Amino acid sequence: MDGMLDPHDRRLAEAWETLKAHYDNGDSLKPESNRLAFADPEFLLRRETRGLRIQMEILKPDLAQIERGIEHTVVIFGSARFRSEEASHLQLMQARASGDEAAIAKAEVLVRNARYYEQSRALAHTITKFSEGKTNGRKLFICTGGGPGIMEAANRGAQEAGGISVGLNIALPHEQTPNPYITPGLSFKFHYFALRKMHFMMRAKALVAFPGGFGTLDELFETLTLVQCKKSKPVPIVLFGSAYWKRLFNPHVLVEEGVISEEDLDLFTYVDSVDDAWNFIRSFYEL
């Protein structure tokens, strides 16, 4: 059965025209009992209809990816604050011109970390090129959190390789917007963090975590926990940038204190190059 919307369905067209008329006139929508339920935002945003919204956030991205043949993904995480080498050096030049010592120090850190942006971009390019012409069982697609920084770099690398990639964005108070390199039709926005996490894992065949902040740590430990507890099948978990991760995270302390097992240290690996990251994923699946 074709799951696409039929634009010639008169009832759907009328529901859309009603909403569009309010929008074009600048009118705020008011509760209307005679409006079709699925075209009634006030109804759909009620506390009692939260279950419907949860179902829709599960279904919408799932159907769109099924229609594009996306079965397996490599999920790439990392800081949203890193920039390309070009953008980072430009910011440093501007900071030096301003004479602002705080701005200069911040820009110098940005330049130092720009290599991670370029490595994320290169890794996504490599994976996308490998998957070119492969059947779905061996075809890997890039999936990111849809934002700037490392995520932008990965979507950019996939686009530059001539492939498609997914972005799973999240609605935040500071209005995070999707990066411009996500494939049109595969850029999704979530309200519920839990459902976004679920979508990352539904198709993930590998996770690559570049240096990042709380969001990166959240996704990394979520994945480690799911695999450790056998709620998810084992997947390659790659910590890109060993100096950063070993300085931030000392799992041997957890072993020493008896809160994880020795074998849990095998759930992830450290890498420092695109080749090492890709070879680890390839060897895991014997690609």
Buried (B, 14 or more C-beta within 10 A) or exposed (E): EEEEEEEEEEEBEEBBEBBEEBEEEEEEEEEEEEBBEEBBEEBBEEEEBEEBBBEBBBEBBBEBBEEBEBBBBBBBBBBBBBBBEEBBBBBBEEBEEEEEEEBBEEBBEBBEBBEBBBBBBBBBBBBBBBBEEEEEEEBBBBBBBBBBBBBBBBBBBBBBBEBBBBBBBBEEEEEBEBBEBBBEEBBBBBEBBEBBBBBBBBBBBBBBBBBBEEBBBBBBEBBBEBBBEEEBEEBBBBBBBEEBBEEEBEBEEBBEEEEBEEEBEEBBBBBBEBEBBBEBBBEBEEB
